[in-house]
């Protein structure tokens, strides 16, 4: 075999190998582009969900703070030295004391990303870690809210003993019985369980708001990281 033929075969082999490597490189680039598009779509979906979650958290905070204010006002009404004959509990305060609110964020996009394994496509490790821990934070808040709910449900039964017209007046569909009996406001306020409830719920809501503060801080951090990844033009 002549040197020219050998060089020709060598160049041909180099071109074949180069073509294969180039094809692999193009495939890898294309696959990476597809993965980056999946990541961007995921980030956009998470951003949309967390904007809604921020609004829902603000609404939950508003309700919890109103309930805490009502519980503190109820404490004032139940103090023996400050009760006045003929005093009644404002309807809005009473409703706040026997109802509750739980924070219910949108978790569909995040749960789907975790279940599919696509959460790993998020390259920002700080964001990925924050998202992975978000559900646990929400569950901790919900546990506090469940304790608050238990307080409110137990107080319902005290209220119904003294204010049997409550179901008729305020249309609470989950109440145990309708009645036309006269309300006994003074009896309700004089019952030491009412004061105990008011104090306990004030403390309980204080704990709930502490948990909510942590959830809110992390939510805002996640939104900031999402917006950082999505860039100035957004999703």
Secondary structure by P-SEA (a helix, b strand, c coil): ccaaaaaaaaaaaaaaaaaaaaaaaaaaaaaaaaaaaaaaaaaaaaaaaaaaaaaaaaaaaaaaaaaaaaaaaaaaaaccccccccccccaaaaaaaacbbbbbcccaaaaaaaaaccccccccaaaaaaaaaaaaaaaaaaaaaaaaaaaaaaaaaaaaacccccccccccccccccccccccaaaaaacaaaaaaaaaaaaaaaaaaaaaaaaaaaaaaaaaaaaaaaccccc
